[in-house]
Amino acid sequence: SGFRPSDDACVYPYNIAQNAMAVVELRNLAKTLNLFGMNNEAQESMTLSNEIDNAIKQYGIVTHPITQQRVYAYEVDGYGNQLFMDDAGLPSLLSLPVLGYVSYHDPIYKSTRDYILNPSTNPFYFGTIKNGGIGSPHTGFNRIWPMAIISRALTTNEDNEILECIEMLKQSGLIHESIYLTDFNNFTRAWFAWVNSYFGEMILTLLKTKP
């Protein structure tokens, strides 16, 4: 794709999170097609899903130049160039377990999560590691996205981290597109249905996993 979920232009044409989502949904499509007896179409869907998944593993999992850990790049071009960052918009690298692509216990995902939640290795992470969040080129510097705070809460089993995410979200009332790092009353989009729905999903998930 030439564009990210945020509608901003890609630097490199293969966005890893978008392709990971395609892998998952093509497999789901195959299950549905099988239910209707469309076995040939289901096989085509699975073949394409496996092809994309193999490409992610071949080109999208790379060694981070700073951490020296094996991680998912944000974007690649298939010729050895990679972009190391994350954008809050779904699908994102942070949200890979939410998408169903990988477990948040997976070591490559954990290394990826570490670098994208660190301002020294993700240029669009603003604030400190414990008091900050991922933003997007779409809204500029020092604006963090509640969407990424929700993704963070859904990709950890640490109670303290989940509570910290909820406390940050409580400060802004309705869930907005972005909030300014030092002033949560300074926001973009007073009503952002996409992320308010995602907030509801987080609450329902936590009710099941953290009663």
Backbone as CSV, one residue per row, in Angstrom:
resi,resn,N_x,N_y,N_z,CA_x,CA_y,CA_z,C_x,C_y,C_z
1,SER,0.834,-1.185,0.000,0.000,0.000,0.000,0.875,1.244,0.000
2,GLY,0.376,2.303,-0.587,1.087,3.563,-0.555,0.740,4.409,0.658
3,PHE,-0.239,3.930,1.460,-0.717,4.743,2.579,-0.863,3.913,3.847
4,ARG,-0.682,4.585,4.965,-0.834,3.975,6.287,-2.289,4.076,6.745
5,PRO,-2.643,3.388,7.839,-4.010,3.508,8.372,-4.391,4.948,8.712
6,SER,-3.398,5.784,9.026,-3.646,7.188,9.353,-3.898,8.040,8.111
7,ASP,-3.788,7.447,6.928,-3.917,8.125,5.629,-2.645,8.845,5.200
8,ASP,-1.589,8.777,6.006,-0.318,9.365,5.608,0.392,8.443,4.619
9,ALA,1.223,9.010,3.790,1.949,8.222,2.800,3.004,7.353,3.470
10,CYS,3.173,6.146,2.953,4.220,5.252,3.440,5.593,5.753,2.967
11,VAL,6.621,5.443,3.743,7.995,5.655,3.294,8.413,4.511,2.392
12,TYR,8.107,3.280,2.826,8.367,2.079,2.033,7.035,1.370,1.784
13,PRO,6.898,0.671,0.665,5.569,0.226,0.228,4.956,-0.942,0.985
14,TYR,5.742,-1.618,1.824,5.193,-2.783,2.520,5.095,-2.487,4.013
15,ASN,3.882,-2.160,4.445,3.613,-1.887,5.851,3.370,-3.227,6.548
16,ILE,4.195,-3.556,7.530,4.158,-4.886,8.127,2.857,-5.149,8.867
17,ALA,2.378,-4.185,9.639,1.149,-4.407,10.399,-0.051,-4.627,9.478
18,GLN,-0.126,-3.863,8.395,-1.230,-4.047,7.446,-1.183,-5.431,6.808
19,ASN,0.007,-5.879,6.486,0.132,-7.210,5.894,-0.172,-8.306,6.914
20,ALA,0.188,-8.079,8.179,-0.134,-9.049,9.230,-1.650,-9.174,9.396
21,MET,-2.335,-8.039,9.332,-3.801,-8.063,9.412,-4.393,-8.830,8.234
22,ALA,-3.802,-8.642,7.057,-4.272,-9.372,5.872,-4.107,-10.874,6.061
23,VAL,-2.993,-11.302,6.662,-2.762,-12.728,6.936,-3.900,-13.289,7.776
24,VAL,-4.223,-12.591,8.858,-5.265,-13.062,9.776,-6.624,-13.108,9.087
25,GLU,-6.963,-12.048,8.389,-8.309,-11.976,7.802,-8.468,-12.916,6.614
26,LEU,-7.409,-13.163,5.876,-7.492,-14.153,4.791,-7.728,-15.554,5.350
27,ARG,-7.150,-15.845,6.505,-7.393,-17.145,7.146,-8.821,-17.234,7.658
28,ASN,-9.316,-16.130,8.196,-10.719,-16.112,8.630,-11.660,-16.273,7.431
29,LEU,-11.295,-15.625,6.325,-12.098,-15.753,5.110,-12.118,-17.205,4.633
30,ALA,-10.985,-17.872,4.698,-10.913,-19.273,4.273,-11.864,-20.146,5.089
31,LYS,-11.947,-19.902,6.398,-12.863,-20.671,7.252,-14.309,-20.452,6.823
32,THR,-14.645,-19.201,6.517,-16.011,-18.885,6.091,-16.325,-19.537,4.752
33,LEU,-15.378,-19.457,3.827,-15.591,-20.063,2.507,-15.782,-21.571,2.615
34,ASN,-15.029,-22.208,3.514,-15.185,-23.659,3.710,-16.576,-24.010,4.228
35,LEU,-17.121,-23.150,5.091,-18.463,-23.396,5.633,-19.508,-23.421,4.525
36,PHE,-19.253,-22.669,3.459,-20.195,-22.616,2.335,-19.799,-23.560,1.205
37,GLY,-18.864,-24.458,1.489,-18.451,-25.443,0.489,-17.609,-24.886,-0.630
38,MET,-17.086,-23.679,-0.456,-16.265,-23.052,-1.504,-14.803,-23.389,-1.227
39,ASN,-14.494,-24.670,-1.364,-13.187,-25.162,-0.932,-12.030,-24.647,-1.785
40,ASN,-12.255,-24.513,-3.081,-11.181,-24.005,-3.946,-10.839,-22.556,-3.605
41,GLU,-11.888,-21.757,-3.397,-11.662,-20.361,-3.032,-10.989,-20.257,-1.659
42,ALA,-11.385,-21.148,-0.745,-10.777,-21.169,0.589,-9.288,-21.492,0.495
43,GLN,-8.953,-22.426,-0.376,-7.543,-22.784,-0.554,-6.752,-21.619,-1.151
44,GLU,-7.359,-20.913,-2.093,-6.696,-19.732,-2.658,-6.444,-18.686,-1.578
45,SER,-7.417,-18.502,-0.703,-7.268,-17.534,0.384,-6.137,-17.942,1.333
46,MET,-6.065,-19.237,1.667,-5.012,-19.728,2.546,-3.645,-19.628,1.882
47,THR,-3.584,-19.899,0.593,-2.313,-19.802,-0.130,-1.780,-18.377,-0.109
48,LEU,-2.668,-17.411,-0.363,-2.253,-16.012,-0.331,-1.841,-15.603,1.081
49,SER,-2.600,-16.056,2.078,-2.265,-15.740,3.472,-0.877,-16.260,3.826
50,ASN,-0.582,-17.490,3.452,0.724,-18.073,3.758,1.851,-17.362,3.011
51,GLU,1.562,-16.941,1.781,2.568,-16.213,1.002,2.928,-14.895,1.683
52,ILE,1.918,-14.168,2.145,2.172,-12.897,2.835,2.899,-13.140,4.149
53,ASP,2.464,-14.165,4.888,3.088,-14.477,6.176,4.565,-14.826,5.998
54,ASN,4.869,-15.618,4.985,6.274,-15.976,4.718,7.093,-14.742,4.357
55,ALA,6.484,-13.814,3.624,7.196,-12.587,3.254,7.468,-11.721,4.485
56,ILE,6.502,-11.661,5.410,6.729,-10.921,6.655,7.911,-11.507,7.408
57,LYS,7.944,-12.828,7.501,9.031,-13.485,8.233,10.383,-13.292,7.535
58,GLN,10.364,-13.243,6.197,11.615,-13.091,5.449,12.121,-11.652,5.435
59,TYR,11.210,-10.699,5.247,11.626,-9.311,5.048,11.260,-8.374,6.206
60,GLY,10.242,-8.741,6.978,9.740,-7.838,8.008,10.355,-8.023,9.377
61,ILE,10.955,-9.189,9.623,11.633,-9.442,10.898,13.118,-9.215,10.671
62,VAL,13.653,-8.202,11.337,15.023,-7.750,11.087,15.696,-7.412,12.414
63,THR,16.989,-7.150,12.348,17.734,-6.757,13.544,17.687,-5.242,13.702
64,HIS,17.228,-4.788,14.863,17.152,-3.344,15.099,18.557,-2.780,15.239
65,PRO,18.866,-1.687,14.560,20.242,-1.172,14.561,20.720,-0.654,15.921
66,ILE,19.807,-0.297,16.800,20.198,0.214,18.118,20.113,-0.875,19.188
67,THR,18.970,-1.554,19.264,18.788,-2.561,20.316,19.481,-3.876,20.003
68,GLN,19.751,-4.106,18.707,20.359,-5.353,18.241,19.470,-6.568,18.515
69,GLN,18.180,-6.327,18.681,17.206,-7.397,18.883,16.470,-7.672,17.569
70,ARG,16.010,-8.906,17.406,15.166,-9.233,16.265,13.778,-8.679,16.515
71,VAL,13.304,-7.850,15.591,12.042,-7.133,15.769,11.286,-7.081,14.441
72,TYR,10.036,-6.647,14.528,9.278,-6.310,13.324,9.587,-4.861,12.946
73,ALA,9.969,-4.651,11.702,10.082,-3.281,11.187,8.680,-2.748,10.934
74,TYR,8.555,-1.430,10.865,7.246,-0.843,10.574,6.935,-0.932,9.082
75,GLU,7.916,-0.590,8.255,7.770,-0.687,6.802,9.070,-1.188,6.193
76,VAL,8.960,-1.894,5.078,10.136,-2.360,4.343,9.876,-2.201,2.853
77,ASP,10.971,-2.312,2.071,10.789,-2.247,0.616,11.144,-3.559,-0.085
78,GLY,11.592,-4.561,0.678,11.953,-5.849,0.076,13.353,-5.888,-0.495
79,TYR,14.062,-4.742,-0.427,15.428,-4.672,-0.949,16.456,-4.391,0.157
80,GLY,16.027,-4.554,1.403,16.944,-4.367,2.522,16.766,-3.081,3.291
81,ASN,15.846,-2.219,2.856,15.583,-0.979,3.590,14.415,-1.185,4.543
82,GLN,14.561,-0.644,5.764,13.516,-0.781,6.775,13.293,0.542,7.489
83,LEU,12.081,0.725,7.982,11.738,1.890,8.793,11.358,1.396,10.181
84,PHE,12.027,1.955,11.205,11.778,1.534,12.581,10.996,2.624,13.308
85,MET,9.710,2.380,13.534,8.822,3.304,14.239,7.508,2.562,14.447
86,ASP,6.554,3.243,15.012,5.182,2.748,14.983,4.253,3.940,14.954
87,ASP,3.124,3.768,14.326,2.071,4.772,14.227,0.891,4.234,15.026
88,ALA,0.221,5.112,15.767,-0.856,4.666,16.644,-2.035,4.049,15.908
89,GLY,-2.273,4.484,14.668,-3.436,4.008,13.922,-3.416,2.510,13.715
90,LEU,-4.582,1.881,13.896,-4.695,0.435,13.690,-4.868,0.112,12.208
91,PRO,-4.219,-0.946,11.727,-3.340,-1.859,12.459,-1.953,-1.252,12.677
92,SER,-1.397,-1.538,13.836,-0.069,-1.053,14.202,0.768,-2.229,14.672
93,LEU,2.065,-2.009,14.799,2.910,-3.067,15.351,2.496,-3.386,16.785
94,LEU,2.186,-2.344,17.565,1.787,-2.560,18.944,0.557,-3.453,19.037
95,SER,-0.342,-3.335,18.067,-1.623,-4.051,18.128,-1.577,-5.451,17.508
96,LEU,-0.413,-5.949,17.124,-0.349,-7.261,16.461,-1.055,-8.368,17.249
97,PRO,-0.925,-8.438,18.586,-1.673,-9.467,19.315,-3.185,-9.224,19.298
98,VAL,-3.608,-7.966,19.296,-5.032,-7.646,19.234,-5.614,-8.120,17.905
99,LEU,-4.826,-7.988,16.855,-5.270,-8.443,15.530,-5.360,-9.959,15.444
100,GLY,-4.672,-10.645,16.357,-4.647,-12.105,16.327,-3.494,-12.671,15.533
101,TYR,-2.521,-11.820,15.197,-1.398,-12.295,14.392,-0.358,-13.022,15.225
102,VAL,-0.120,-12.560,16.440,0.935,-13.116,17.266,0.559,-12.930,18.734
103,SER,1.071,-13.803,19.615,0.843,-13.650,21.048,1.735,-12.556,21.615
104,TYR,1.244,-11.863,22.658,2.115,-10.842,23.251,3.235,-11.460,24.086
105,HIS,3.245,-12.795,24.209,4.368,-13.485,24.858,5.479,-13.829,23.861
106,ASP,5.199,-13.676,22.578,6.178,-14.010,21.546,7.432,-13.142,21.710
107,PRO,8.630,-13.731,21.705,9.848,-12.946,21.974,10.124,-11.851,20.946
108,ILE,9.824,-12.092,19.677,10.042,-11.051,18.666,9.061,-9.903,18.879
109,TYR,7.819,-10.241,19.196,6.858,-9.175,19.488,7.285,-8.390,20.724
110,LYS,7.742,-9.085,21.767,8.145,-8.388,22.991,9.297,-7.425,22.726
111,SER,10.255,-7.834,21.899,11.362,-6.941,21.536,10.861,-5.761,20.713
112,THR,9.882,-6.028,19.852,9.273,-4.957,19.057,8.542,-3.977,19.962
113,ARG,7.779,-4.517,20.883,7.018,-3.680,21.816,7.952,-2.783,22.627
114,ASP,9.084,-3.335,23.022,10.049,-2.553,23.803,10.567,-1.353,23.011
115,TYR,10.872,-1.556,21.729,11.450,-0.437,20.977,10.408,0.602,20.571
116,ILE,9.167,0.170,20.334,8.171,1.162,19.914,7.580,1.927,21.100
117,LEU,7.780,1.425,22.316,7.325,2.142,23.503,8.484,2.866,24.186
118,ASN,9.435,3.289,23.389,10.625,3.962,23.915,10.927,5.180,23.031
119,PRO,10.985,6.382,23.617,11.218,7.582,22.797,12.582,7.611,22.127
120,SER,13.533,6.809,22.593,14.860,6.810,21.974,14.925,5.920,20.736
121,THR,13.912,5.069,20.536,13.940,4.162,19.385,12.683,4.247,18.524
122,ASN,11.699,4.993,18.952,10.518,5.249,18.125,10.327,6.759,18.050
123,PRO,10.573,7.371,16.905,10.480,8.834,16.800,9.074,9.378,17.023
124,PHE,8.069,8.513,17.033,6.705,8.971,17.278,6.154,8.466,18.610
125,TYR,7.086,8.163,19.532,6.691,7.952,20.925,7.065,9.216,21.679
126,PHE,6.087,9.833,22.329,6.309,11.114,22.994,6.135,10.972,24.504
127,GLY,7.012,11.622,25.249,6.979,11.545,26.702,7.964,10.516,27.205
128,THR,7.799,10.123,28.465,8.664,9.105,29.057,8.059,7.728,28.826
129,ILE,8.849,6.701,29.107,8.366,5.343,28.879,7.116,5.065,29.715
130,LYS,7.085,5.545,30.960,5.950,5.269,31.838,4.853,6.330,31.726
131,ASN,5.166,7.491,31.218,4.176,8.560,31.131,4.238,9.199,29.752
132,GLY,3.718,8.489,28.789,3.741,8.968,27.421,2.952,8.031,26.540
133,GLY,3.132,8.160,25.232,2.405,7.288,24.332,2.823,7.505,22.888
134,ILE,2.331,6.628,22.039,2.631,6.684,20.615,1.672,7.650,19.928
135,GLY,2.212,8.460,19.055,1.407,9.374,18.258,1.435,8.979,16.795
136,SER,1.470,10.001,15.934,1.425,9.744,14.501,1.908,10.975,13.751
137,PRO,2.587,10.789,12.623,2.901,11.937,11.766,1.647,12.709,11.364
138,HIS,0.510,12.034,11.406,-0.750,12.634,10.990,-1.135,13.836,11.851
139,THR,-0.751,13.802,13.133,-1.135,14.888,14.040,0.059,15.659,14.592
140,GLY,1.264,15.312,14.168,2.430,16.090,14.559,3.047,15.654,15.874
141,PHE,4.070,16.401,16.278,4.850,16.024,17.452,4.119,16.353,18.756
142,ASN,4.425,15.543,19.767,3.931,15.704,21.143,2.432,15.500,21.297
143,ARG,1.808,14.905,20.296,0.408,14.506,20.423,0.348,12.979,20.462
144,ILE,-0.141,12.448,21.573,-0.250,11.000,21.715,-1.687,10.575,21.424
145,TRP,-1.824,9.365,20.932,-3.140,8.870,20.528,-3.693,7.905,21.582
146,PRO,-4.870,8.181,22.133,-5.510,7.216,23.031,-5.644,5.826,22.415
147,MET,-5.759,5.765,21.105,-5.831,4.463,20.441,-4.631,3.595,20.800
148,ALA,-3.447,4.208,20.850,-2.246,3.451,21.186,-2.197,3.111,22.667
149,ILE,-2.763,3.983,23.510,-2.829,3.672,24.941,-3.710,2.447,25.158
150,ILE,-4.807,2.372,24.429,-5.688,1.202,24.507,-4.963,-0.046,24.013
151,SER,-4.252,0.073,22.894,-3.486,-1.074,22.389,-2.457,-1.541,23.412
152,ARG,-1.845,-0.582,24.089,-0.857,-0.933,25.119,-1.513,-1.723,26.248
153,ALA,-2.693,-1.291,26.681,-3.396,-1.992,27.756,-3.807,-3.401,27.346
154,LEU,-4.093,-3.581,26.060,-4.560,-4.890,25.567,-3.420,-5.849,25.228
155,THR,-2.175,-5.379,25.346,-1.049,-6.233,24.948,-0.073,-6.447,26.099
156,THR,-0.599,-6.421,27.309,0.226,-6.700,28.485,-0.609,-7.467,29.498
157,ASN,0.067,-8.211,30.343,-0.596,-8.892,31.447,-0.248,-8.237,32.780
158,GLU,0.505,-7.131,32.713,0.944,-6.440,33.922,-0.158,-5.514,34.430
159,ASP,-0.668,-5.795,35.623,-1.780,-5.020,36.166,-1.443,-3.538,36.290
160,ASN,-0.240,-3.227,36.760,0.138,-1.818,36.942,0.146,-1.065,35.624
161,GLU,0.643,-1.703,34.576,0.679,-1.048,33.271,-0.737,-0.805,32.750
162,ILE,-1.614,-1.786,32.924,-3.001,-1.627,32.494,-3.670,-0.475,33.242
163,LEU,-3.452,-0.416,34.564,-4.056,0.653,35.364,-3.515,2.018,34.965
164,GLU,-2.230,2.100,34.664,-1.647,3.372,34.211,-2.296,3.829,32.908
165,CYS,-2.549,2.888,32.001,-3.208,3.223,30.733,-4.625,3.739,30.988
166,ILE,-5.358,3.069,31.862,-6.731,3.490,32.161,-6.742,4.872,32.801
167,GLU,-5.797,5.125,33.699,-5.732,6.441,34.339,-5.468,7.538,33.314
168,MET,-4.602,7.276,32.342,-4.355,8.263,31.289,-5.618,8.517,30.467
169,LEU,-6.340,7.449,30.152,-7.542,7.592,29.338,-8.638,8.352,30.083
170,LYS,-8.698,8.175,31.390,-9.733,8.845,32.196,-9.580,10.353,32.180
171,GLN,-8.379,10.841,31.941,-8.126,12.270,32.043,-8.759,13.085,30.918
172,SER,-9.083,12.427,29.823,-9.556,13.189,28.662,-11.060,13.088,28.432
173,GLY,-11.790,12.386,29.315,-13.230,12.260,29.117,-13.524,11.370,27.920
174,LEU,-14.240,11.906,26.925,-14.434,11.141,25.691,-13.072,10.831,25.072
175,ILE,-12.998,9.727,24.353,-11.729,9.306,23.779,-11.531,10.024,22.449
176,HIS,-10.460,10.806,22.365,-10.213,11.648,21.195,-9.220,10.986,20.234
177,GLU,-9.035,11.634,19.100,-8.027,11.156,18.151,-6.634,11.298,18.757
178,SER,-6.289,12.499,19.222,-4.991,12.732,19.841,-5.147,13.730,20.979
179,ILE,-4.229,13.656,21.925,-4.206,14.595,23.045,-2.781,15.111,23.189
180,TYR,-2.667,16.381,23.574,-1.347,16.975,23.722,-0.687,16.416,24.977
181,LEU,0.589,16.143,24.874,1.320,15.439,25.917,1.158,16.073,27.290
182,THR,1.187,17.400,27.373,1.157,18.072,28.670,-0.185,18.739,28.975
183,ASP,-1.173,18.572,28.092,-2.475,19.202,28.311,-3.543,18.360,27.616
184,PHE,-4.199,17.483,28.381,-5.164,16.571,27.786,-6.445,17.277,27.350
185,ASN,-6.601,18.555,27.712,-7.742,19.316,27.213,-7.483,19.888,25.822
186,ASN,-6.257,19.743,25.361,-5.871,20.158,24.015,-5.874,18.907,23.139
187,PHE,-6.917,18.756,22.344,-7.093,17.498,21.615,-7.547,17.755,20.185
188,THR,-7.474,16.710,19.378,-8.052,16.724,18.039,-9.225,15.753,18.009
189,ARG,-10.256,16.115,17.305,-11.494,15.343,17.162,-12.187,15.135,18.511
190,ALA,-13.149,15.981,18.777,-13.913,15.863,20.022,-14.638,14.524,20.113
191,TRP,-15.113,14.048,18.968,-15.811,12.760,18.944,-15.174,11.904,17.857
192,PHE,-14.582,10.801,18.284,-13.870,9.915,17.354,-14.418,8.505,17.579
193,ALA,-15.439,8.138,16.804,-16.188,6.906,17.049,-15.295,5.663,17.011
194,TRP,-14.334,5.662,16.102,-13.449,4.509,15.946,-12.770,4.157,17.276
195,VAL,-12.146,5.144,17.896,-11.391,4.862,19.113,-12.305,4.717,20.331
196,ASN,-13.475,5.366,20.330,-14.427,5.127,21.419,-14.932,3.687,21.390
197,SER,-15.130,3.140,20.206,-15.510,1.734,20.077,-14.386,0.823,20.560
198,TYR,-13.165,1.197,20.237,-11.995,0.422,20.658,-11.862,0.450,22.181
199,PHE,-12.178,1.591,22.791,-12.183,1.697,24.249,-13.199,0.722,24.846
200,GLY,-14.386,0.644,24.234,-15.392,-0.311,24.691,-14.894,-1.739,24.594
201,GLU,-14.191,-2.048,23.501,-13.616,-3.390,23.347,-12.611,-3.672,24.459
202,MET,-11.804,-2.663,24.810,-10.830,-2.842,25.882,-11.519,-3.167,27.204
203,ILE,-12.563,-2.411,27.535,-13.273,-2.630,28.795,-13.874,-4.036,28.834
204,LEU,-14.527,-4.452,27.751,-15.136,-5.789,27.716,-14.073,-6.881,27.809
205,THR,-12.927,-6.652,27.166,-11.839,-7.638,27.234,-11.289,-7.744,28.652
206,LEU,-11.076,-6.596,29.292,-10.530,-6.601,30.650,-11.502,-7.189,31.662
207,LEU,-12.786,-7.020,31.411,-13.784,-7.640,32.290,-13.655,-9.168,32.276
208,LYS,-13.261,-9.708,31.121,-13.088,-11.159,30.998,-11.734,-11.623,31.534
209,THR,-10.688,-10.857,31.211,-9.330,-11.317,31.543,-8.838,-10.837,32.895
210,LYS,-9.414,-9.723,33.390,-8.974,-9.150,34.678,-10.197,-8.810,35.539
211,PRO,-11.045,-9.821,35.855,-12.284,-9.531,36.595,-11.990,-9.028,38.007
